[in-house]
Amino acid sequence: MFFELLLQRLIDAMNAQVDVARHLMERILHELVRNSSDKKQTLATLVPLISSTEPPALQVVLCLVKLCLESCERGAPQETEFLLKQEVADGVLGALTRCLSHASSKVRKHAVDCLVVYHFATKEDNTIMNKYLSAALDDTRQRLVGIFIDRANMERHHIGLSS
C-alpha cells in the first residue's frame, strides 16, 4: 500500500517539476523499483499507470516497467512464473501493445523495449506472448516486435561470446 502510494505520488508530481527535480524523482523511482522485493506487486502497481499517464511521465513509467522486467529476468524461473499467468500477461501485454499505437515515437519505442524484455523475462517461453501479440497486433507491428527480439537475442549472444 505504501509502495503503491509513493510510486503514484512521485509520478504525479513529476509533471509539475523542472528538469533537475524531475531527474531526481526518476532516480528515486528507479531505486524503488530496482529494490522492490515483490516484482509481481510492482508490475501490478505500474501497469495501470501506463493507461492513465501521459508523456513525459509515461516514458518514465515504461522505463520502470522495463526495469522491473529486467529484474525478473535476472531472477530464478520460479520467481518469474507469474509472468506466464494469463491474467498477468493480459494486463502487461495489453497495456504495452496499446502503447504501440501512441502518437509519441518515444512511447512506442519504450513499449517495444518492454515487450523485448518481457520475452526474455519469461525465459523465452513464447507461448503466451506470441498468442497475445498475434491476436492484438497487425502483421507489421508483430514483425517489428519480432525483429527487435531477434536483434536483442543476437546482441546478447554476441556479448556472451566476447566475454
C-alpha positions in Angstrom: 0.0 0.0 0.0 2.7 2.5 1.0 4.8 1.5 -2.0 1.9 2.0 -4.4 1.0 5.4 -2.9 4.6 6.6 -3.0 5.0 5.5 -6.6 1.8 7.2 -7.7 2.6 10.4 -5.9 6.1 10.7 -7.4 4.9 10.0 -10.9 2.1 12.6 -10.5 4.5 15.2 -9.1 6.9 14.7 -12.0 4.7 16.6 -14.5 4.9 19.8 -12.5 8.6 19.8 -11.9 11.6 21.3 -13.7 14.2 19.1 -15.2 16.5 18.8 -12.2 13.7 17.9 -9.8 12.2 15.5 -12.4 15.6 13.8 -12.8 15.9 13.3 -9.0 12.3 11.9 -8.9 13.2 9.5 -11.7 16.3 8.3 -9.8 14.2 7.7 -6.7 11.6 5.8 -8.7 14.3 3.7 -10.3 15.7 2.8 -6.9 12.3 2.0 -5.5 11.6 -0.4 -8.4 15.1 -1.9 -8.5 15.0 -2.7 -4.8 11.4 -3.9 -4.7 11.2 -7.5 -3.3 7.8 -8.2 -4.9 8.1 -7.9 -8.6 4.6 -9.1 -9.2 3.2 -6.3 -7.0 5.5 -3.8 -8.6 4.2 -4.6 -12.0 0.6 -4.6 -10.7 1.2 -1.1 -9.5 2.9 0.2 -12.6 0.7 -1.4 -15.4 -2.4 0.7 -14.6 -0.3 3.8 -14.7 0.5 3.1 -18.4 -3.1 3.8 -19.3 -3.6 6.8 -17.0 -0.3 8.7 -17.7 0.8 11.0 -20.5 4.3 11.8 -21.7 6.8 12.6 -20.4 5.7 10.7 -17.3 4.5 7.8 -19.5 8.1 7.3 -20.7 9.3 7.1 -17.1 6.5 4.6 -16.2 7.6 2.4 -19.3 11.2 2.6 -18.2 10.2 1.5 -14.7 8.2 -1.4 -16.2 11.3 -2.4 -18.3 13.5 -2.1 -15.2 11.1 -4.4 -13.2 11.0 -6.9 -16.1 14.8 -6.9 -16.3 14.9 -7.7 -12.5 12.5 -10.5 -13.2 14.8 -11.8 -16.0 17.7 -12.0 -13.6 15.6 -14.0 -11.1 15.2 -17.7 -10.9 12.5 -19.3 -13.2 10.2 -19.9 -10.2 10.3 -16.2 -9.3 9.1 -15.2 -12.8 6.4 -17.9 -13.3 3.8 -15.2 -12.6 4.6 -13.6 -15.9 3.2 -16.6 -17.7 -0.1 -16.5 -16.0 -2.9 -15.4 -18.3 -4.2 -12.5 -16.1 -0.7 -11.0 -15.6 0.1 -11.4 -19.3 -3.2 -9.8 -20.4 -2.6 -6.8 -18.1 1.1 -6.2 -19.0 0.9 -7.1 -22.7 -2.4 -5.3 -23.2 -1.0 -2.1 -21.8 2.2 -2.4 -23.8 0.6 -3.2 -27.1 -1.8 -0.3 -26.7 1.3 2.0 -26.4 2.4 0.8 -29.9 -0.3 3.0 -31.3 0.6 6.1 -29.3 1.3 9.3 -31.1 4.7 9.7 -29.5 7.5 7.7 -31.1 9.4 7.7 -27.8 6.4 6.0 -26.1 6.2 3.4 -29.0 10.0 2.7 -28.7 9.8 2.3 -24.9 6.8 -0.1 -25.3 8.8 -2.2 -27.8 11.7 -2.3 -25.4 9.4 -3.5 -22.7 8.0 -6.2 -24.9 11.5 -7.4 -25.8 12.5 -7.6 -22.1 9.2 -9.4 -21.3 10.2 -12.0 -23.8 13.5 -12.6 -22.0 11.9 -12.3 -18.5 9.7 -15.3 -19.4 12.9 -17.2 -20.1 12.0 -17.1 -23.8 8.8 -19.1 -23.2 6.9 -17.6 -26.2 3.6 -19.4 -25.9 1.6 -16.7 -24.1 3.4 -13.7 -25.7 3.1 -15.0 -29.2 -0.5 -15.9 -28.8 -1.3 -12.5 -27.3 0.7 -10.5 -29.9 -0.9 -12.4 -32.8 -4.3 -11.5 -31.5 -3.6 -7.9 -30.5 -1.3 -6.7 -33.3 -1.4 -6.4 -37.1 1.3 -8.3 -39.0 3.6 -5.3 -39.4 3.7 -4.5 -35.7 4.1 -8.1 -34.8 7.1 -8.4 -37.2 8.5 -5.2 -35.8 8.5 -6.7 -32.3 10.0 -9.9 -33.6 12.8 -8.0 -35.3 13.7 -6.2 -32.1 13.6 -9.5 -30.1 15.9 -11.2 -32.7 18.2 -8.2 -32.6 18.4 -8.3 -28.8 19.0 -12.0 -28.9 21.9 -11.5 -31.3 23.3 -8.8 -29.2 23.1 -10.9 -26.1 24.7 -13.8 -27.9 27.5 -11.6 -29.2 28.1 -10.2 -25.8 28.2 -13.7 -24.3 30.8 -14.8 -26.9 33.0 -11.8 -26.4 33.1 -12.2 -22.6 
